[in-house]
Amino acid sequence: MNKSNYFFGQSVFGQLISLIDNTIVKTVSNKHMSDHYTKKFDTSDHLISMLFSTFAHCSSLREVAGSMLGLKGKTQHFQLKNIPYKSTLSDANKRRSHLVFQDIYYSLLKEYRPIISDSRQQYSWENRLEIIDSSTISLFKDILSCVGRQPVSGKRKGGIKVHTQINLHEKVPKLIWFSAATTHDKQFLKHLQLEKGKIAVFDKGYNDYKTFDEFTQNDIFFVTRLKSNASYESVTENDIPIYIDNGVIKDEIIRVDVKENGKYCKTIELRKIAYWDDENKRCFEFITNLRGMNAGHIALIYKKRWQIELLFKQLKQNFPLKYFLGDNENAIKIQIWCTLIVNLLLTVIHRKLKRKWAFSNLSSFCRLHLFNYIHLMKFLENPQKDWLKEHNSQLQINFNTT
């Protein structure tokens, strides 16, 4: 076979790591003084080791340390200066703050936002839509208290809840907040990054009338579902024009009481829309402070909330967080941040490709060829090129010999 068209002097892992500017790591390291009193295993080495663990789906510290011993002679392209021992990585995960990895993630997101953002939109409100939800990760130790009833066995697993905010067109987290699994979802509302004119969409677990009143006063909009036990007073019913989606069966203004610490504060008016979903044969009731918007679009906005569920599914399928490399809260958060960084790097590659690849296939390819010397982008754009070249050469040889 002729020399491969895709042979490259840098491994696939090296090419992925090269997407992280060293300046970002140094800036964040200086900000948090994360390399003070560190002799060898600095922030850069720690980051690369944890990213390797995530890409390779390592399930233990011993596996990470042992696997990385095979990288001798292959690290010059991504500047890994020290391969960690098991104890070294364990100590680093315990002592180096997870905020270092958090800031690296947000810096990378800021750098690559123009690439991962999808500017295509069908409706004018799409670029204003912010989706909020949470996902709980079970832990085998009682590090953070778990949600749910007391098991019959009397034993409980720990749990960490990952509260997430994404922009509709970015499809990667723009804000992450961790809490114990027992923490009520609405506590995340005070941490949201919402500018004037933005539209937040979330499930009914986030319902908090006091926050909704603050949103309205600050020209921030929201769409959510009405709780089944909600107490409200109907004020007036709006007409439903004939051009509105047939699923809209009621559009009205309601009054609800705002309470703080169980005491009545004030009464506010919201808009309630009843929508019949013919596909699922059920009625949804939405509440919002969007007064002038098409009622059918209100229902569509809530449907767009499914985008964050797809993100959670993508993360759990491609980077299963079943095994943690530490039994402390800091180590667990570091591993989650590194998972988000890997997801972001692969999203950047995915967006740059002209050829369509399923994200799961792209993730699997990178994992299987992590230290093969293949030009990643060229191969992904035309993976059959070498095979076709060899096949055509063999046909030519056979033709000449006959």
Buried (B, 14 or more C-beta within 10 A) or exposed (E): EEEBEBEBEBBBBBBBBBBBEEEBBBBBBEEBEBBEEBEEBBBBBBBBBBBBBBBBBBBEBEBBBEBBEEBEEBBEBBBBEBBBBBEBBBBBBBEBBBBBBBBBBBBBBEBBEEEBBEEEEEBEBBBBBBBBBBBBBEBEEEBBBBBEEEEEEEEBBBBBBBBBBBBBBBBBBBBBBBBBBEBEBBBBBEEBEBEEEBBBBBBBBBBBBBBBBBBBEEEBBBBBBBEEEBEBEEEEEBEBEEEBBEBBEBBBBBEBEBEEEEEEEEEBBBBBBBBBEEEEEEEBBBBBBBEEBBBBBBBBBBEBBEBBEEBBEBBBEBBEBEEBBBBBBBBBBBBBBBBBBBBBBBBBBBBEEEEEBEBEEBBEBBBEBBBBBBBBBEBBBEBEBBEEBEEEEEEEEEEEEE
